[in-house]
Amino acid sequence: MERLELRHLRTLCAIADTGSLRRAAAAQGYSQPALTTQLQRIEQYFGEPLFARSSIGVVPTAVGGEIVAQARDVLARMDAIGPRGHRSDDECRTVRLAATNTAMLSGLVTRFRDAAPQCSVTVSSVYSSKEMVGMLEEGLVDIAIGVDYPGQELRHSSIVAHRGIVTEPSFVAVPAGHPLAAHREVCLTDLADDAWFLTPDDGAGWPGVFFTACEVAGFRPATVHEFLGDRRQLHAMIAAGLGVAVVQATFETTAEVAVRPLIGSPLWCRYLLAWRVSAVSDDVVDTVYRSASEAYRDLVADAPHLRDWAARAYGFPQE
């Protein structure tokens, strides 16, 4: 392949969005063998693999992630080219954003405001992804950040679309004085006798995926505290030695709380962007998506335990 074309960029984005060569092929209108061949040629062009296989599909390598981000930027710029009469870049309007519990929210909003100063943003905090979908379908919000889990893709009607932002492993937070805090990785089975803080049913698969992982590991948690609070409250409860919790991989490690990956990565979640198709333009969707991706990269930069895990699991550089 002598040069890169827009269709190649769309292929890379489709693979990153779906996490599957089969689903990406269907989305692009290719057969899977044809898309696989195209990906091989693209990787030959760049001289190295752009995606790595994992237990939940394919994920971008460190280089692949950078190239996909650049591809999205190029495609967004190309989509913006057109007659001025068909563009609404200069229109000032309010984008109604809903978000589940994610640390990327503040960075997302800040970056979006910088990238689209003509748009104002209102934020609605929701707990469950199911509630978030309902708000989109009822026209109460325009765009949203939510989560789903492998094998339990977010469900919605055709008036809503969604796109994956990132799929990450779930880690565990334990008190600094916990015997397992000194371990680089923790086996889920070794936490069988601990009390757990668990958030309620989110309508997308949690905490069912947690209990399934525990059953596979050979135990059922003896003590479960249902907890619906913010990260600081959860941090304080764990630091006090009252229990352990499954947390986002970017959850902060402190002198009082240790955050560790689980051996074998039995739990994963995907952060995604969902929007009401008739409510927002492609430009707005792309801008929010880029803002979310950049905000997540900022969180990773402040999470040495996640970078360490990625370096060991996939050979990603830590710097």
Contacts in CASP RR format, 6 or more apart in sequence:
PFRMAT RR
TARGET T0000
AUTHOR 0000-0000-0000
METHOD contacts of the structure
MODEL  1
MERLELRHLRTLCAIADTGSLRRAAAAQGYSQPALTTQLQRIEQYFGEPL
FARSSIGVVPTAVGGEIVAQARDVLARMDAIGPRGHRSDDECRTVRLAAT
NTAMLSGLVTRFRDAAPQCSVTVSSVYSSKEMVGMLEEGLVDIAIGVDYP
GQELRHSSIVAHRGIVTEPSFVAVPAGHPLAAHREVCLTDLADDAWFLTP
DDGAGWPGVFFTACEVAGFRPATVHEFLGDRRQLHAMIAAGLGVAVVQAT
FETTAEVAVRPLIGSPLWCRYLLAWRVSAVSDDVVDTVYRSASEAYRDLV
ADAPHLRDWAARAYGFPQE
1 8 0 8 1.000
1 41 0 8 1.000
1 42 0 8 1.000
1 44 0 8 1.000
1 45 0 8 1.000
4 42 0 8 1.000
4 45 0 8 1.000
6 74 0 8 1.000
6 75 0 8 1.000
6 78 0 8 1.000
8 38 0 8 1.000
8 42 0 8 1.000
9 71 0 8 1.000
9 74 0 8 1.000
9 75 0 8 1.000
10 28 0 8 1.000
10 71 0 8 1.000
10 75 0 8 1.000
11 24 0 8 1.000
11 28 0 8 1.000
11 35 0 8 1.000
11 38 0 8 1.000
11 39 0 8 1.000
11 42 0 8 1.000
12 39 0 8 1.000
12 42 0 8 1.000
12 50 0 8 1.000
12 64 0 8 1.000
12 67 0 8 1.000
12 68 0 8 1.000
12 71 0 8 1.000
13 68 0 8 1.000
13 71 0 8 1.000
13 72 0 8 1.000
13 75 0 8 1.000
14 24 0 8 1.000
14 27 0 8 1.000
14 28 0 8 1.000
15 21 0 8 1.000
15 24 0 8 1.000
15 35 0 8 1.000
15 39 0 8 1.000
15 51 0 8 1.000
15 58 0 8 1.000
16 51 0 8 1.000
16 60 0 8 1.000
16 65 0 8 1.000
16 68 0 8 1.000
17 24 0 8 1.000
17 27 0 8 1.000
17 163 0 8 1.000
17 164 0 8 1.000
18 24 0 8 1.000
18 27 0 8 1.000
19 56 0 8 1.000
19 57 0 8 1.000
19 58 0 8 1.000
19 59 0 8 1.000
19 167 0 8 1.000
20 57 0 8 1.000
20 58 0 8 1.000
21 32 0 8 1.000
21 35 0 8 1.000
21 36 0 8 1.000
21 39 0 8 1.000
21 58 0 8 1.000
22 32 0 8 1.000
24 35 0 8 1.000
25 31 0 8 1.000
25 32 0 8 1.000
25 34 0 8 1.000
25 35 0 8 1.000
25 36 0 8 1.000
28 35 0 8 1.000
30 38 0 8 1.000
39 50 0 8 1.000
39 51 0 8 1.000
42 50 0 8 1.000
43 49 0 8 1.000
43 50 0 8 1.000
46 63 0 8 1.000
46 67 0 8 1.000
48 61 0 8 1.000
48 63 0 8 1.000
49 61 0 8 1.000
50 60 0 8 1.000
50 61 0 8 1.000
50 63 0 8 1.000
50 64 0 8 1.000
50 65 0 8 1.000
50 67 0 8 1.000
50 68 0 8 1.000
51 58 0 8 1.000
51 59 0 8 1.000
51 60 0 8 1.000
51 61 0 8 1.000
51 64 0 8 1.000
52 58 0 8 1.000
52 59 0 8 1.000
52 60 0 8 1.000
52 61 0 8 1.000
52 314 0 8 1.000
54 313 0 8 1.000
54 314 0 8 1.000
55 264 0 8 1.000
55 265 0 8 1.000
55 268 0 8 1.000
56 150 0 8 1.000
56 167 0 8 1.000
56 268 0 8 1.000
59 167 0 8 1.000
59 314 0 8 1.000
60 67 0 8 1.000
60 68 0 8 1.000
61 314 0 8 1.000
61 316 0 8 1.000
62 314 0 8 1.000
62 315 0 8 1.000
62 316 0 8 1.000
62 317 0 8 1.000
69 290 0 8 1.000
69 293 0 8 1.000
72 286 0 8 1.000
72 289 0 8 1.000
72 290 0 8 1.000
72 293 0 8 1.000
73 290 0 8 1.000
75 286 0 8 1.000
76 282 0 8 1.000
76 283 0 8 1.000
76 286 0 8 1.000
76 287 0 8 1.000
76 290 0 8 1.000
79 282 0 8 1.000
79 283 0 8 1.000
79 286 0 8 1.000
80 87 0 8 1.000
80 89 0 8 1.000
80 283 0 8 1.000
87 283 0 8 1.000
88 281 0 8 1.000
88 283 0 8 1.000
89 118 0 8 1.000
89 283 0 8 1.000
90 118 0 8 1.000
91 118 0 8 1.000
92 118 0 8 1.000
92 119 0 8 1.000
92 120 0 8 1.000
93 118 0 8 1.000
93 119 0 8 1.000
93 120 0 8 1.000
94 119 0 8 1.000
94 120 0 8 1.000
94 121 0 8 1.000
94 122 0 8 1.000
95 112 0 8 1.000
95 119 0 8 1.000
95 120 0 8 1.000
95 121 0 8 1.000
95 122 0 8 1.000
95 142 0 8 1.000
95 143 0 8 1.000
95 280 0 8 1.000
95 284 0 8 1.000
95 288 0 8 1.000
96 122 0 8 1.000
96 124 0 8 1.000
96 140 0 8 1.000
96 141 0 8 1.000
96 142 0 8 1.000
96 143 0 8 1.000
97 109 0 8 1.000
97 121 0 8 1.000
97 122 0 8 1.000
97 123 0 8 1.000
97 124 0 8 1.000
97 141 0 8 1.000
97 142 0 8 1.000
97 143 0 8 1.000
97 144 0 8 1.000
97 145 0 8 1.000
97 288 0 8 1.000
98 123 0 8 1.000
98 124 0 8 1.000
98 125 0 8 1.000
98 126 0 8 1.000
98 132 0 8 1.000
98 135 0 8 1.000
98 136 0 8 1.000
98 140 0 8 1.000
98 141 0 8 1.000
98 143 0 8 1.000
98 144 0 8 1.000
98 145 0 8 1.000
99 105 0 8 1.000
99 108 0 8 1.000
99 123 0 8 1.000
99 124 0 8 1.000
99 125 0 8 1.000
99 126 0 8 1.000
99 132 0 8 1.000
99 144 0 8 1.000
99 145 0 8 1.000
99 146 0 8 1.000
100 126 0 8 1.000
100 127 0 8 1.000
100 128 0 8 1.000
100 129 0 8 1.000
100 132 0 8 1.000
100 145 0 8 1.000
100 146 0 8 1.000
100 147 0 8 1.000
100 202 0 8 1.000
101 125 0 8 1.000
101 127 0 8 1.000
101 199 0 8 1.000
101 230 0 8 1.000
101 231 0 8 1.000
102 145 0 8 1.000
102 146 0 8 1.000
102 147 0 8 1.000
102 248 0 8 1.000
102 271 0 8 1.000
103 231 0 8 1.000
103 248 0 8 1.000
103 250 0 8 1.000
103 251 0 8 1.000
103 299 0 8 1.000
104 145 0 8 1.000
104 271 0 8 1.000
104 292 0 8 1.000
104 295 0 8 1.000
104 296 0 8 1.000
104 299 0 8 1.000
105 123 0 8 1.000
105 145 0 8 1.000
105 295 0 8 1.000
106 295 0 8 1.000
107 291 0 8 1.000
107 294 0 8 1.000
107 295 0 8 1.000
107 298 0 8 1.000
108 145 0 8 1.000
108 288 0 8 1.000
108 291 0 8 1.000
108 292 0 8 1.000
108 295 0 8 1.000
109 121 0 8 1.000
109 123 0 8 1.000
109 291 0 8 1.000
110 295 0 8 1.000
111 290 0 8 1.000
111 291 0 8 1.000
111 294 0 8 1.000
111 295 0 8 1.000
112 119 0 8 1.000
112 121 0 8 1.000
112 287 0 8 1.000
112 288 0 8 1.000
112 291 0 8 1.000
113 119 0 8 1.000
113 121 0 8 1.000
115 287 0 8 1.000
115 290 0 8 1.000
115 291 0 8 1.000
116 284 0 8 1.000
116 287 0 8 1.000
119 284 0 8 1.000
124 135 0 8 1.000
124 140 0 8 1.000
124 141 0 8 1.000
126 132 0 8 1.000
126 135 0 8 1.000
126 144 0 8 1.000
127 199 0 8 1.000
127 200 0 8 1.000
127 202 0 8 1.000
127 228 0 8 1.000
128 201 0 8 1.000
128 202 0 8 1.000
128 203 0 8 1.000
128 204 0 8 1.000
129 146 0 8 1.000
129 147 0 8 1.000
129 148 0 8 1.000
129 154 0 8 1.000
129 202 0 8 1.000
129 203 0 8 1.000
129 204 0 8 1.000
130 202 0 8 1.000
130 203 0 8 1.000
130 204 0 8 1.000
132 141 0 8 1.000
132 144 0 8 1.000
132 146 0 8 1.000
132 274 0 8 1.000
133 154 0 8 1.000
133 155 0 8 1.000
133 156 0 8 1.000
133 160 0 8 1.000
133 274 0 8 1.000
134 140 0 8 1.000
135 141 0 8 1.000
135 144 0 8 1.000
136 142 0 8 1.000
136 143 0 8 1.000
136 144 0 8 1.000
136 156 0 8 1.000
136 159 0 8 1.000
136 160 0 8 1.000
136 274 0 8 1.000
136 275 0 8 1.000
136 276 0 8 1.000
137 156 0 8 1.000
137 157 0 8 1.000
137 159 0 8 1.000
137 160 0 8 1.000
137 276 0 8 1.000
139 276 0 8 1.000
139 279 0 8 1.000
141 276 0 8 1.000
142 275 0 8 1.000
142 276 0 8 1.000
142 279 0 8 1.000
142 280 0 8 1.000
143 273 0 8 1.000
143 274 0 8 1.000
143 275 0 8 1.000
143 276 0 8 1.000
143 279 0 8 1.000
143 280 0 8 1.000
143 284 0 8 1.000
143 285 0 8 1.000
143 288 0 8 1.000
144 273 0 8 1.000
144 274 0 8 1.000
144 275 0 8 1.000
145 165 0 8 1.000
145 271 0 8 1.000
145 272 0 8 1.000
145 273 0 8 1.000
145 274 0 8 1.000
145 292 0 8 1.000
146 154 0 8 1.000
146 204 0 8 1.000
146 271 0 8 1.000
146 272 0 8 1.000
146 273 0 8 1.000
146 274 0 8 1.000
147 202 0 8 1.000
147 204 0 8 1.000
147 206 0 8 1.000
147 269 0 8 1.000
147 270 0 8 1.000
147 271 0 8 1.000
147 272 0 8 1.000
148 154 0 8 1.000
148 204 0 8 1.000
148 205 0 8 1.000
148 269 0 8 1.000
148 270 0 8 1.000
148 272 0 8 1.000
149 204 0 8 1.000
149 205 0 8 1.000
149 206 0 8 1.000
149 209 0 8 1.000
149 268 0 8 1.000
149 269 0 8 1.000
149 270 0 8 1.000
150 167 0 8 1.000
150 268 0 8 1.000
150 270 0 8 1.000
152 204 0 8 1.000
152 205 0 8 1.000
152 209 0 8 1.000
154 162 0 8 1.000
154 204 0 8 1.000
154 272 0 8 1.000
154 274 0 8 1.000
156 162 0 8 1.000
156 274 0 8 1.000
158 277 0 8 1.000
159 276 0 8 1.000
159 277 0 8 1.000
159 278 0 8 1.000
160 274 0 8 1.000
160 275 0 8 1.000
160 276 0 8 1.000
160 277 0 8 1.000
161 274 0 8 1.000
161 275 0 8 1.000
161 277 0 8 1.000
162 272 0 8 1.000
162 273 0 8 1.000
162 274 0 8 1.000
162 275 0 8 1.000
163 272 0 8 1.000
163 273 0 8 1.000
163 274 0 8 1.000
163 285 0 8 1.000
163 289 0 8 1.000
164 270 0 8 1.000
164 271 0 8 1.000
164 272 0 8 1.000
164 273 0 8 1.000
165 270 0 8 1.000
165 271 0 8 1.000
165 272 0 8 1.000
165 273 0 8 1.000
165 289 0 8 1.000
165 292 0 8 1.000
165 293 0 8 1.000
165 296 0 8 1.000
166 270 0 8 1.000
166 271 0 8 1.000
166 293 0 8 1.000
166 296 0 8 1.000
167 268 0 8 1.000
167 269 0 8 1.000
167 270 0 8 1.000
167 271 0 8 1.000
168 248 0 8 1.000
168 249 0 8 1.000
168 250 0 8 1.000
168 268 0 8 1.000
168 269 0 8 1.000
168 270 0 8 1.000
168 271 0 8 1.000
168 306 0 8 1.000
169 249 0 8 1.000
169 261 0 8 1.000
169 262 0 8 1.000
169 265 0 8 1.000
169 267 0 8 1.000
169 268 0 8 1.000
169 309 0 8 1.000
170 246 0 8 1.000
170 247 0 8 1.000
170 248 0 8 1.000
170 249 0 8 1.000
170 262 0 8 1.000
170 267 0 8 1.000
170 268 0 8 1.000
170 269 0 8 1.000
171 246 0 8 1.000
171 247 0 8 1.000
171 248 0 8 1.000
171 249 0 8 1.000
171 251 0 8 1.000
171 259 0 8 1.000
171 260 0 8 1.000
171 261 0 8 1.000
171 262 0 8 1.000
171 305 0 8 1.000
171 306 0 8 1.000
171 309 0 8 1.000
172 186 0 8 1.000
172 188 0 8 1.000
172 191 0 8 1.000
172 244 0 8 1.000
172 245 0 8 1.000
172 246 0 8 1.000
172 247 0 8 1.000
172 259 0 8 1.000
172 260 0 8 1.000
172 261 0 8 1.000
172 262 0 8 1.000
173 234 0 8 1.000
173 235 0 8 1.000
173 238 0 8 1.000
173 244 0 8 1.000
173 245 0 8 1.000
173 247 0 8 1.000
173 251 0 8 1.000
173 257 0 8 1.000
173 258 0 8 1.000
173 259 0 8 1.000
173 260 0 8 1.000
174 180 0 8 1.000
174 181 0 8 1.000
174 186 0 8 1.000
174 191 0 8 1.000
174 194 0 8 1.000
174 238 0 8 1.000
174 243 0 8 1.000
174 244 0 8 1.000
174 257 0 8 1.000
174 258 0 8 1.000
174 260 0 8 1.000
175 181 0 8 1.000
175 238 0 8 1.000
175 239 0 8 1.000
175 240 0 8 1.000
175 241 0 8 1.000
175 243 0 8 1.000
175 244 0 8 1.000
175 256 0 8 1.000
175 257 0 8 1.000
175 258 0 8 1.000
176 239 0 8 1.000
176 254 0 8 1.000
176 255 0 8 1.000
176 256 0 8 1.000
176 257 0 8 1.000
176 258 0 8 1.000
177 258 0 8 1.000
178 241 0 8 1.000
178 244 0 8 1.000
178 258 0 8 1.000
180 186 0 8 1.000
180 190 0 8 1.000
180 191 0 8 1.000
180 260 0 8 1.000
181 258 0 8 1.000
181 260 0 8 1.000
183 260 0 8 1.000
184 260 0 8 1.000
184 308 0 8 1.000
185 260 0 8 1.000
185 261 0 8 1.000
185 262 0 8 1.000
185 263 0 8 1.000
185 309 0 8 1.000
186 260 0 8 1.000
186 261 0 8 1.000
186 262 0 8 1.000
186 263 0 8 1.000
187 217 0 8 1.000
187 262 0 8 1.000
187 263 0 8 1.000
188 213 0 8 1.000
188 214 0 8 1.000
188 217 0 8 1.000
188 262 0 8 1.000
188 263 0 8 1.000
188 266 0 8 1.000
189 217 0 8 1.000
189 218 0 8 1.000
189 219 0 8 1.000
191 244 0 8 1.000
192 214 0 8 1.000
192 217 0 8 1.000
192 218 0 8 1.000
192 219 0 8 1.000
192 221 0 8 1.000
192 222 0 8 1.000
193 222 0 8 1.000
194 221 0 8 1.000
194 223 0 8 1.000
194 243 0 8 1.000
194 244 0 8 1.000
195 221 0 8 1.000
195 222 0 8 1.000
195 223 0 8 1.000
195 224 0 8 1.000
195 225 0 8 1.000
195 242 0 8 1.000
195 243 0 8 1.000
195 244 0 8 1.000
196 221 0 8 1.000
196 223 0 8 1.000
196 224 0 8 1.000
196 225 0 8 1.000
196 243 0 8 1.000
196 244 0 8 1.000
196 245 0 8 1.000
196 246 0 8 1.000
197 225 0 8 1.000
197 227 0 8 1.000
197 234 0 8 1.000
197 237 0 8 1.000
197 238 0 8 1.000
197 242 0 8 1.000
197 243 0 8 1.000
197 244 0 8 1.000
197 245 0 8 1.000
198 207 0 8 1.000
198 210 0 8 1.000
198 224 0 8 1.000
198 225 0 8 1.000
198 226 0 8 1.000
198 227 0 8 1.000
198 245 0 8 1.000
198 246 0 8 1.000
199 206 0 8 1.000
199 207 0 8 1.000
199 226 0 8 1.000
199 227 0 8 1.000
199 228 0 8 1.000
200 207 0 8 1.000
200 226 0 8 1.000
200 228 0 8 1.000
201 207 0 8 1.000
206 269 0 8 1.000
209 267 0 8 1.000
210 246 0 8 1.000
210 267 0 8 1.000
211 220 0 8 1.000
211 221 0 8 1.000
213 266 0 8 1.000
213 267 0 8 1.000
214 220 0 8 1.000
214 221 0 8 1.000
216 266 0 8 1.000
217 266 0 8 1.000
225 242 0 8 1.000
225 243 0 8 1.000
227 233 0 8 1.000
227 234 0 8 1.000
227 237 0 8 1.000
227 245 0 8 1.000
231 251 0 8 1.000
231 252 0 8 1.000
234 245 0 8 1.000
234 247 0 8 1.000
235 252 0 8 1.000
235 254 0 8 1.000
235 256 0 8 1.000
235 257 0 8 1.000
237 243 0 8 1.000
238 244 0 8 1.000
238 245 0 8 1.000
238 256 0 8 1.000
238 257 0 8 1.000
239 254 0 8 1.000
239 256 0 8 1.000
239 257 0 8 1.000
246 267 0 8 1.000
247 259 0 8 1.000
248 269 0 8 1.000
249 259 0 8 1.000
249 261 0 8 1.000
249 303 0 8 1.000
249 305 0 8 1.000
249 306 0 8 1.000
249 309 0 8 1.000
250 296 0 8 1.000
250 299 0 8 1.000
250 300 0 8 1.000
250 302 0 8 1.000
250 303 0 8 1.000
250 306 0 8 1.000
251 259 0 8 1.000
251 303 0 8 1.000
252 259 0 8 1.000
252 302 0 8 1.000
252 303 0 8 1.000
253 259 0 8 1.000
253 303 0 8 1.000
253 304 0 8 1.000
253 305 0 8 1.000
259 303 0 8 1.000
259 305 0 8 1.000
260 305 0 8 1.000
261 305 0 8 1.000
261 309 0 8 1.000
265 313 0 8 1.000
271 292 0 8 1.000
271 296 0 8 1.000
273 285 0 8 1.000
273 288 0 8 1.000
273 289 0 8 1.000
273 292 0 8 1.000
275 285 0 8 1.000
275 288 0 8 1.000
300 306 0 8 1.000
300 307 0 8 1.000
304 318 0 8 1.000
307 316 0 8 1.000
307 318 0 8 1.000
308 318 0 8 1.000
310 316 0 8 1.000
310 318 0 8 1.000
311 317 0 8 1.000
311 318 0 8 1.000
END
